[in-house]
Amino acid sequence: MFSLGQSMLSQGRYSEAENLGLEIMTRARKEPRITLNSRVDAMVLAARAQYHQCKTELAESNLRSAICLLVDEWGKTGPLAIRYMNTLEGWLCEWGRENDADDLKVAIDYVIGLDETDMEQARGDKLSS
């Protein structure tokens, strides 16, 4: 079903993809046998579809819920949690919420550490101050 949802997204059928993701999420609440990965995939599918429909609050809420599930299961260093945190950071910047994006970037940098570009930028910021 997730392949179908991804296909719908790539075809621009965002409303259908959103409905599919929400349907899977509803079913997951009723059926405990549905795996955590499927729950996360459904939340992300719905969030991406909502993002493309400019349903920013819903998209953010679903993506944050997926991140919370991943962090609860595998910790903040889980690669999928970091991946979706990066996705959310990009969305927040795009929506003009730079402060929220900066807060999220700090959390991401804390988990993964600073890379060379971040270190150079930090040095440049100190020099210009």
URNORLIN-V369685 format. One record per residue. N is the residue number from 1. RES is the residue in one small letter. SS is DSSP state (hx for helix, st for strand, lp for the rest). OMEGA is omega in degrees with one decimal (NA if undefined). D_LAST is the distance of its C-alpha to the last C-alpha in Angstrom with 2 decimals. Layout:
BEGIN
((N/RES/SS/OMEGA/D_LAST) (N/RES/SS/OMEGA/D_LAST))
END
This chain:
BEGIN
((1/m/lp/-179.7/52.64) (2/f/hx/175.9/48.99) (3/s/hx/176.7/49.87) (4/l/hx/178.8/51.50) (5/g/hx/177.9/48.42) (6/q/hx/178.1/46.18) (7/s/hx/178.2/48.78) (8/m/hx/178.0/48.72) (9/l/hx/-177.0/44.94) (10/s/hx/177.4/45.18) (11/q/lp/-179.7/47.99) (12/g/lp/179.4/46.02) (13/r/lp/-170.2/48.36) (14/y/hx/-179.3/45.59) (15/s/hx/178.6/47.78) (16/e/hx/178.7/50.27) (17/a/hx/177.9/47.64) (18/e/hx/-179.4/46.15) (19/n/hx/178.0/49.66) (20/l/hx/178.4/50.40) (21/g/hx/179.8/47.27) (22/l/hx/177.9/48.08) (23/e/hx/178.4/51.71) (24/i/hx/178.6/50.78) (25/m/hx/178.5/48.49) (26/t/hx/179.2/51.40) (27/r/hx/-179.1/53.81) (28/a/hx/178.1/51.49) (29/r/hx/-176.7/51.55) (30/k/hx/-175.0/55.35) (31/e/lp/-177.6/55.87) (32/p/lp/-179.3/54.24) (33/r/lp/178.0/55.32) (34/i/lp/-172.0/52.61) (35/t/lp/176.4/49.98) (36/l/hx/-179.9/46.37) (37/n/hx/178.8/45.41) (38/s/hx/177.4/47.58) (39/r/hx/179.7/46.04) (40/v/hx/179.1/42.52) (41/d/hx/179.4/43.70) (42/a/hx/179.0/45.29) (43/m/hx/-179.1/42.17) (44/v/hx/177.0/40.06) (45/l/hx/178.7/42.80) (46/a/hx/-178.9/42.93) (47/a/hx/179.9/39.14) (48/r/hx/178.3/38.93) (49/a/hx/178.8/41.88) (50/q/hx/177.0/40.37) (51/y/hx/-178.2/37.06) (52/h/hx/177.7/39.09) (53/q/lp/-179.5/40.92) (54/c/lp/173.4/37.74) (55/k/lp/-167.8/38.73) (56/t/hx/-178.0/35.14) (57/e/hx/178.9/35.83) (58/l/hx/179.9/38.73) (59/a/hx/179.4/36.96) (60/e/hx/-178.5/34.01) (61/s/hx/-179.5/36.48) (62/n/hx/179.4/38.64) (63/l/hx/176.7/35.86) (64/r/hx/177.6/34.36) (65/s/hx/177.8/37.93) (66/a/hx/179.0/38.38) (67/i/hx/179.8/35.17) (68/c/hx/177.4/36.39) (69/l/hx/-179.3/39.78) (70/l/hx/-179.8/38.32) (71/v/hx/178.5/36.02) (72/d/hx/-176.5/39.01) (73/e/hx/-171.8/41.19) (74/w/hx/179.7/39.04) (75/g/lp/-177.0/35.82) (76/k/lp/-177.8/32.23) (77/t/lp/178.2/32.37) (78/g/lp/-175.5/35.23) (79/p/hx/179.3/34.59) (80/l/hx/177.5/35.91) (81/a/hx/179.5/33.78) (82/i/hx/179.5/30.64) (83/r/hx/-177.7/32.04) (84/y/hx/173.1/32.67) (85/m/hx/176.7/29.32) (86/n/hx/177.1/27.78) (87/t/hx/-179.6/30.29) (88/l/hx/177.2/29.44) (89/e/hx/178.0/25.70) (90/g/hx/178.6/26.61) (91/w/hx/-179.0/28.96) (92/l/hx/176.7/26.52) (93/c/hx/-179.0/24.04) (94/e/hx/-179.1/27.07) (95/w/lp/177.6/28.16) (96/g/lp/-179.1/24.90) (97/r/lp/-175.7/24.06) (98/e/hx/-179.8/20.55) (99/n/hx/177.8/19.80) (100/d/hx/178.4/23.00) (101/a/hx/178.6/22.28) (102/d/hx/177.5/18.88) (103/d/hx/179.3/20.81) (104/l/hx/178.6/23.45) (105/k/hx/177.1/21.14) (106/v/hx/179.0/19.81) (107/a/hx/178.9/23.52) (108/i/hx/-179.8/24.40) (109/d/hx/178.1/21.73) (110/y/hx/-178.0/22.98) (111/v/hx/-173.4/26.49) (112/i/hx/-177.2/26.14) (113/g/lp/179.8/23.15) (114/l/lp/174.5/20.26) (115/d/lp/-176.3/21.42) (116/e/hx/-179.8/20.11) (117/t/hx/178.1/18.43) (118/d/hx/-179.7/16.59) (119/m/hx/178.8/15.57) (120/e/hx/179.3/14.36) (121/q/hx/178.6/12.37) (122/a/hx/177.9/10.79) (123/r/hx/179.2/10.09) (124/g/hx/178.0/8.69) (125/d/hx/179.7/6.31) (126/k/hx/-179.4/5.27) (127/l/hx/-177.5/5.52) (128/s/hx/-179.5/3.83) (129/s/lp/NA/0.00))
END
